[in-house]
Amino acid sequence: MSRWPHDDPASLAAFYGDPAKDEPGRQLVPVIPPFQMYYEGQPVKQIQFHRKAAGALKAALEEIWEHYGRDQAKLDALRISHYSGAYNHRLIRGSADRWSNHAYGAAIDLDAEHNGFNTGHGTMPQPVIDAFKRQGALWGGDYRGRTDPMHFEFCSREPIARPLALVGDVQADGDSDGQGDPDVDQAPQGSPPGPSPSATGFFSRARNWIVGAASGVGFGGLGALTDWQIAVALFAFIFLSVVCTVTFVICFFGAEPVRVWVRKHVA
Ligand SMILES: [Zn+2]
């Protein structure tokens, strides 16, 4: 049983507060990292984090500091000291209504530059991953579908008893996102801008469904596909289906009757 809330909007809001009412924003406390961290080259004095998860964040950073022998140069060389954002009052990119876990003050990004979207496990060192997991955090590098290796969050995806109709709400990578700071607005690397938020949501869902179905029969690699690639594949499939149907009808009935039918019903 995890000490963290399940990764769905109701459980997160019950534990951390509702971002729509700015409740998490009023429960932030400063976490002072045990080693020097930098945000875009500037020294970071403190990280604002939700009071309920601040102790766990501090413990993970302490473990990392101890693991590397309290050696700042080592942490700098591995870029663990490159902080890329934590609390951020914003929605998940591409979602019209779902808050990012950064909006709960319960997620942190490290070294975004080398651990962007869809870079597999990125360059995140295993001892860092282990330190966060020991605190019960989830790591974005583990997500099915689009990975987000810069990202650690204090929530759980252990199965909980819930009505069947709600199961589809939790997407494989529903809360992963590119970055956690309002000042930086980088698009996820490698995927062209989507058509519109709602269309992106649809393709996200389609992608998660296809990836989920495929990984169920042993094709986990499909997880690397972007929404955009899934959209192209879907359109190609629909287009080919239409062409095949039309070809079949023409072969079966002959061209002339089809032309007559089209003239009568369509033109
Ligand atoms: Zn993040």
Residues whose N, C-alpha, C, O or C-beta is under 5 A from the ligand:
A	BS01	ZN	I108 D109 H151 D177 Q179 G180
